């Protein structure tokens, strides 16, 4: 993670497919201090990966991004989000299928809500996407960190098949390799 400013940070909660992918992307963005994979947007308290994977909790795989808004403001965090996944794919990203892989922005206050809705509108009207965007914008109720073995997954497992065939090409496409 880049950025050396030790000023106050803010957090963003985003879901766009497998949390390993978004985590690997945001860990390479200047101004991002920490990225935690986890679950949010559902109803089950303290869900496990297995429970979320079965799709019955209502949670999405998400990342909690701690960032320095003086280096990268929230609207730029969202610009990366639009490039890092397909916001027009309903409940899927690539081979990952299910509501747990949906595109979702979980805002924490009215300012984030307004910025997220504006960013979604602008991205939808930009002509970048050939289909209508399906990204949900909802209030965050609670974020549950994923199990330890999911944290920094790409960094710890760069030769794992998912990392080689899914994450690494995404990083190369975004010029973050």
C-alpha positions, 0 to 999 in steps of 0.5 A: 500500500502506498502513501505515507501521510499519517493523517485521518483516514476514511473507509469505503465498503465495496463488493464486486465479485470475489473479495480477493480480486478487489483486495489485490487491486486496492492494495496497489492504489496510492493513498490506500492504507489497508484493505480487509476482505469480509462480508456485508449487506446481509442479515446473518450475524458473524457469517462464515465463508462457507455460509456466505458461499452457499448464498443463504446469508444475504451477504456479499463478499466485500472489501473494507478499504481504509484510505487517506482522502487527501491522497485519494478521495472517495469518488476516485476510490469509486472510479477504480471500482468501476474499472476493477469489475463488471458493474453490469453483471447481475450476481456474478463476476466471471465464473463466480456466480451468486448473490454473494458476488454482486456489485454493491457499494455500502455507504456509511453516511449521507456524503458517501451515499450522494457521491456513490449515487452520482458516480454510479449515474455518471458511470452508467451514462458514460458509454463505457458499458454496453449494458445497464449497471446493476450495482446496488447502493445501500447503507452499511449496517455491519462489516464482518472481516473474513477469516484470516486465510482470506486476508492478503490472499494474492500476496500470500498465494501468487501461484494459486490457480485463481491468482494466476488466471483471474487476479493477475490478468486483472492487475495487468489490465489495470496496469497495477502489476 
